[in-house]
Amino acid sequence: MEYNIEKINQIGKQLAEFIEEAVVQTEVESIRIGNVEMALREALQALGGSALKQYLENADGEQEAEIECACGGKLKYQRRRAATIWSVFGKVTYKRAYYAGCACQNGCAPVDCRYGIEPGKVTAGLAHLIALSGIKEAFDEGRKWLKEYLLFEVSENTIRSETQKMGELQRQADQALVKEMQDMKSLQQRERNQPAAPDILYGSIDAAKVRIEPRDPQEKAVEKRETWRDLKAGCWYEGEVVPVRQQSTRQKEKVQREGVALRAKNKKYFCDIAEAKKFGKLLWATGCAAGADRARLLVFICDGAVWIWNLIAQYFPNAIQIVDWYHAADRLKRIAEEAFPNLEERQTWLKQVTEDLWQGRVEAVIEACRPLAKKSKWAKQSLTYYRNNLERMRYDQFRASGLLIGSGIIESGCKQIVTQRLKLPGAQWNLDGAILTAKARTAWMSGEWQKLVSARSLLPLAT
């Protein structure tokens, strides 16, 4: 919205005079800028609440004797009826025209319908801020932070409710996308109106454990009171060269070794706590939305989990498959630590075998691990790991093609979704709560938050 600067300055001048009078009347000997700032915040909050009240009360316009009801009948004017909402300015009570008397026994306040207001509830503007707290902090901790920011109390249950409403909107968007990408007419429409396809598109998939506590009485009666479930997460993204001025120390080291430092951009995350079959449908749908079926090169960088590669083979059989370099190299460190008590022997072996892996000589890595299998469990397990992923570890070829070889983007994603939110100290989740909170957080991480905010503002009108 655009505002008249002259009028804003006039209001600002009046408010400054009001604050100055209040400062003069205070008994505090030394007034600092912090005191002035807080006084202004409190005054602006009161001003905003008063302005919102007057705006809504003046929004009725000319009152009609009767209006049409949603059922097709007629509603008659009753009176100007009070309603209360919780807004970004706190509790606001206003009066507006109210209509009733239809055979369906429903009433209506046109102002509420026009602005998407649900009396007695949180406004969409406040819900936006509350949910932001909920995807970042534990609900109880968020309550404390919000009080400092908003200057009024918001209950823990309200934070949970508004956060999960955002998550529900994201879940509905996911479900709609899955349905759309399985509908022939929608696919044909998409073919006719295709946006520009990315040149190289990357995909990464991983999973992290979330503790789910039973809520059903029958479940609680079972000896096992909690379970750990896999939250499966994915990310679609593109790569770009990191400018020299923005390179970190680690990226500068990569430039020295690889000749270039790449990073991810245009990241779009998705997640669910679901079986692989159901998650695969979300993988396909979000991939189509990102242009995975039209990119010149589609590249998946993941760890060695079999379920991941099975989904990729099913939905994107022509994609280039790369096992994350850091996972593959880390196995060699574990083998060396387990198989070589002597530090010098360990370092010599590790240096050579790591170089072989870096140069895509996976067969040499397998041969180096083979004689260690009898004394190292890691070596024995890794023989199968390297054999099964032979062609996914041709790192020399991938680097020569200018491709990323690390899946840090999804490792980071899982940490942001699970470690930094769902596994906070004291966190307890039922299945639905964990899913919805995670989906709301991925919307924020993907830059899709404003879409949820817009959809949230329409919720009262849809009920």
Summary of the structure (lengths in Angstrom):
residues: 463
radius of gyration: 29.1
end to end distance: 28.1
largest distance: 93.6
contacts: 1364
relative contact order: 0.10
helix: 57%
strand: 17%
